[in-house]
């Protein structure tokens, strides 16, 4: 029996969100909390969703947050939640001391590595797309400049002809 099989992990997640309208923030936080509660190996112990407040120095832009106390069956489920919902803050409430087998730690580290590789792949794809778009934009701007220069030459050539006709 592993050392964490009978010890569930209680933690507090703080989920932050910003946007508009304020009702949308509350609705979105409620949806996130509902989704967390439906995750495998997770149960929600308490939820406090704070009212949206107008952001300082912003017009019609709001922020809100939810404090969600959860219990997970093990560290792997907690790690998966962390990456899936990206809380602004995580606090482990209990147990005071965590111990786990090398297999359990391997599972957590493998999940961490898998997620990081996924993010790296997305970043690489976005970087390549950015490079392609920059190249296409540069080509389009060069073509526009060349067209403008051709039109200017045409108008310069046309002006002397008009003067000769007089």
C-alpha positions in Angstrom: 0.0 0.0 0.0 1.4 3.4 -1.0 1.9 6.0 1.6 -0.7 8.4 0.0 -3.4 5.9 -0.8 -5.3 6.6 2.4 -4.3 10.3 2.6 -6.2 12.6 0.4 -4.8 16.0 -0.3 -6.9 19.0 0.7 -6.0 22.2 -1.0 -7.3 25.7 -1.8 -7.3 27.0 -5.4 -7.8 30.7 -6.2 -9.2 31.1 -9.7 -9.0 34.6 -11.2 -10.8 35.9 -14.2 -11.2 39.3 -15.9 -13.4 40.6 -18.6 -16.9 42.0 -19.2 -19.7 42.1 -18.5 -19.5 41.4 -14.8 -22.3 38.8 -15.0 -20.2 36.8 -17.4 -17.3 36.6 -14.9 -19.6 35.1 -12.2 -21.1 32.7 -14.7 -17.7 31.6 -16.0 -16.4 31.0 -12.4 -19.4 29.0 -11.6 -18.8 26.9 -14.7 -15.2 26.4 -13.8 -16.1 25.3 -10.3 -18.7 22.9 -11.7 -16.1 21.4 -14.1 -13.5 21.0 -11.3 -16.1 19.1 -9.2 -16.7 16.7 -12.1 -13.0 15.8 -12.5 -11.9 12.2 -11.6 -10.5 11.9 -8.1 -11.7 15.4 -7.0 -14.4 16.6 -4.6 -15.2 20.2 -3.8 -15.3 21.0 -0.1 -16.2 24.7 -0.2 -16.6 27.5 -2.8 -16.6 31.3 -2.4 -17.1 33.3 -5.6 -16.5 37.0 -5.1 -18.5 39.7 -6.8 -16.9 41.3 -9.8 -15.3 44.7 -9.2 -14.3 47.3 -11.8 -10.6 47.2 -12.5 -8.5 50.2 -11.5 -7.8 52.6 -14.4 -10.1 50.5 -16.7 -13.4 51.5 -18.2 -16.0 48.7 -18.1 -13.5 46.0 -17.4 -14.0 43.8 -14.3 -12.1 41.2 -12.3 -13.3 38.5 -9.9 -12.0 35.4 -8.2 -13.2 32.2 -6.6 -11.7 30.4 -3.6 -12.3 26.7 -4.1 -11.3 24.2 -1.4 -10.9 20.8 -3.0 -9.9 17.3 -2.0 -8.0 15.1 -4.4 -7.2 11.5 -4.1 -3.5 12.0 -4.8 -0.8 14.4 -6.0 -1.3 13.3 -9.6 -4.9 14.5 -9.7 -3.9 17.8 -8.0 -1.2 18.3 -10.7 -3.6 17.6 -13.5 -6.0 20.1 -12.0 -3.2 22.7 -11.7 -2.4 22.4 -15.4 -6.0 22.2 -16.6 -7.4 25.1 -14.6 -4.2 27.2 -14.1 -5.2 28.7 -10.7 -3.5 32.0 -9.6 -2.7 30.4 -6.3 -2.6 26.9 -4.7 -2.3 26.2 -1.0 -1.9 22.6 0.3 -4.0 22.6 3.5 -3.5 19.0 4.5 -1.8 16.7 5.1 1.0 18.5 6.8 3.6 16.1 5.4 3.4 14.4 2.0 5.3 11.2 1.1 4.9 9.1 -1.9 6.5 6.2 -3.7 8.9 6.6 -6.6 6.1 5.3 -8.9 3.7 8.0 -7.7 6.4 10.7 -8.2 7.1 9.3 -11.7 3.4 9.6 -12.6 3.4 13.2 -11.5 6.6 14.1 -13.3 5.5 12.2 -16.4 2.3 14.2 -16.5 4.2 17.4 -15.9 6.6 16.6 -18.8 3.7 15.6 -21.1 2.0 18.9 -20.5 5.2 20.9 -21.0 5.9 19.2 -24.3 2.4 20.0 -25.4 2.9 23.7 -24.5 6.3 23.7 -26.3 4.7 22.2 -29.4 2.0 24.9 -29.4 4.7 27.6 -28.9 6.7 26.2 -31.8 3.7 26.1 -34.1 2.7 29.7 -33.2 6.3 30.9 -33.7 6.4 29.3 -37.2 3.0 30.8 -38.1 4.2 34.2 -36.9 7.3 33.9 -39.1 5.2 33.0 -42.1 2.8 35.9 -41.5 5.6 38.4 -41.0 7.1 37.2 -44.3 3.8 37.5 -46.1 3.2 40.9 -44.7 6.7 42.1 -45.8 6.0 40.7 -49.3 2.6 42.5 -49.4 4.1 45.8 -48.3 6.9 45.5 -50.9 4.4 44.8 -53.6 2.3 47.8 -52.5 5.4 50.0 -52.5 6.4 48.7 -56.0 2.9 49.4 -57.3 3.0 52.9 -55.8 6.3 53.6 -57.4 5.0 52.4 -60.8 2.0 54.6 -60.5 4.1 57.6 -59.5 6.3 57.0 -62.6 3.2 56.8 -64.8 1.9 60.0 -63.4 5.3 61.7 -63.8 5.4 60.6 -67.5 1.9 61.7 -68.1 2.4 65.3 -66.7 5.0 66.4 -69.2 2.8 65.2 -72.1 0.0 67.4 -70.9 2.3 70.4 -70.8 3.4 69.7 -74.3 -0.1 69.7 -75.7 -0.8 73.3 -74.5 
